[in-house]
Amino acid sequence: MNTKEFFNEISKSLFNNNLSINQKKGIEYKLRAFDRHNITDYRWMAYMLATSYYETARTMQPVEERGRGAGRPYGGKYKQDGTVYAEPNCIYFGRGDVQLTWYENYERMGRLLGVPLLEQPELALVPEISASIMIEGMTRGRSNRGDFTGVSLESYFNGFKDDPVNARRVINGLDRAELIADYYERFLRALLLVK
């Protein structure tokens, strides 16, 4: 891929001709992660980049959730079933490129990736780890399922289907689905231009 042309294209279409060095670095981490995880479908790449673009407020760098989960069940020491946990002494609010939340999700991703996320949730902010979390959670990776919601990009982008609106279900229902589909189209156009 000609990354220089790719960056020029997305700078115009998504970053108001002002793509920063840090945004480029964040995208480069994800592009390398796609290679490491053998992601070859440009639609999947584009949708993951669009998701990061939205979930990180366009920084393309792993971020902490604003408010750190305040007012949400995962913002306290609760598991998804409502039970309280004492250890580890951590709160599992949104972190990373896709805003990983909940005790169970940190535990599962840590196990799948071989990273102690349950004990050190801040590791979800390390760019390489964050990119791997995004890929594992959004595709049928090591677990053979979409680990965030039970569905994966393979269900929405395959030989029979091209559905960027419903692909949002991989992350968070249909929240902002049309908006992210628009970002997806712009990233996809740039990827296809330089492939």
Secondary structure as GFF3:
##gff-version 3
##sequence-region A 1 195
A	DSSP	alpha_helix	3	14	.	.	.	ID=ss1
A	DSSP	alpha_helix	21	36	.	.	.	ID=ss2
A	DSSP	alpha_helix	42	55	.	.	.	ID=ss3
A	DSSP	beta_strand	63	64	.	.	.	ID=ss4
A	DSSP	three_ten_helix	66	69	.	.	.	ID=ss5
A	DSSP	three_ten_helix	73	75	.	.	.	ID=ss6
A	DSSP	beta_strand	95	96	.	.	.	ID=ss7
A	DSSP	alpha_helix	103	113	.	.	.	ID=ss8
A	DSSP	three_ten_helix	121	125	.	.	.	ID=ss9
A	DSSP	alpha_helix	127	138	.	.	.	ID=ss10
A	DSSP	three_ten_helix	153	155	.	.	.	ID=ss11
A	DSSP	three_ten_helix	166	170	.	.	.	ID=ss12
A	DSSP	alpha_helix	177	194	.	.	.	ID=ss13
###
